[in-house]
Amino acid sequence: MRRFIFLSLLIPASSLLTGWLFLKFYEPVQGKGKHAFISRNFKANAVDGALLKGTHLKTTLSTEYPTLTVWIADHSLDRNWDPPFFSFHSGSPLAKYLASHGIESIRYDHRGTGSTQTPRNTQYQLSLQVEDAISIYEYAHLQRRGSLVIIAHGTGCQIALYAAIKQKILPDKMILLSCGAKGDMNEIWKKKLFLNMSRRGVNSNILQQAEKEWDIWAKTRSIPYQKKATHSDLAAFRSALSFFSSELMLDFRKIGKKMILLKQIHSQVQEKKFSIHHLVCKFDEEMTSSDRKHLKKFTYSLSSKKRFYSFHEVSECNHFLRKQEGFSTGIFLTLRRGNPLYQIHPQALNWIRNSIVKFK
């Protein structure tokens, strides 16, 4: 009987482990082949003494002056655009695809992700993440043989633009991927919190109550006392709000107020120092319908600045540039994002490559 129980538990556990390993480590090849590059790890020093680690992917094609791209990922993801313990299979395949077309890349792990070694809890400090991006840019500048292009993804777009506005980086061009939410970084943090609650199927009454409590906190900085009878979803929201209002997130809140994506883009376009190429996906779950309408108006207002700003939307594509038909929610969203059988959309691949080499 014990053996039967043991086997009945072992078989599904083994299946789950096998599935997790497949989702974590399998990586499809996109491009001309897996032998078009040489990969080596590198280390760079941050301003606070932290050790930033990443990958320099060099092309093996006979290109005398290859373009070097510097990648700035979403502030909570590593060099491959992956969170801890899971893979979305976008960053590394995209880098290898570009290498197969003679485009090199330098990608690094943000604080609190991958192999980067940083002082405890500094991963929440946006000012340090901006300085990290500048440090990696300076490292890349010493490695360059041709043009230097920034590729930013998600909230990495705000970080890259903020560094440029501080006049600490000056790339030949900047590629912005999967970013377009209106508001500053604090508003985006709130939006993601409520999106995640909605995806988990949180009751609409709880969501309304959470909205009220957020508004009260924004005015008074007070959070209702947790009681034993408090609904678990509301208790979880209050814990998240308590963390966001803590001293640990002070730098994030302070610098985040200054990071308003569309204002940052507009400011750089007016400066006319480098061109910006902006891509979003139709089924990006990080953007709301209101964000899309606002972005459409914004891009139209810059239609006369084509030399310094271009915009493109890919259909049937999600936040990580992977093929997707329609929106997903809950566990299905995570599984679809992590399924390596859904490769990066060919239209996204071609647009990124063409944007990099255009007017080279």
Buried (B, 14 or more C-beta within 10 A) or exposed (E): EEEEEEEEEEEEEEEEEEEBEBBBEEBEEBBEEEEBBEEEEBEBEBEEEBEBBBBBBBBEBEBEEBBBBBBBBBBBBBBBBBBEEEBBBBBBBBBBBBBBBBBBBBBBBBBBBBBBBBEEEBBBBBBBBBBBBBBBBEBBBEBBEBBBBBBBBBBBBBBBBBBBBEEBBEBBBBBBBBBBBBBBBBBBBBBBBBBBBEBEEBEEEBBEBBEEBBEEBEEEEEBBEEEEEBEEBBBBBBEBBEEBBEEBBEBBBEBBEBBBBBBBBBEBBEEEBBBBBBBBBBBBBBBBEEBBEBBEEBBEEBEEBEEBBBBBBBEBBBBBBBBBEEBBEEEEBBEBBBBBEBBBBEBBBEBBBEBBBEEE
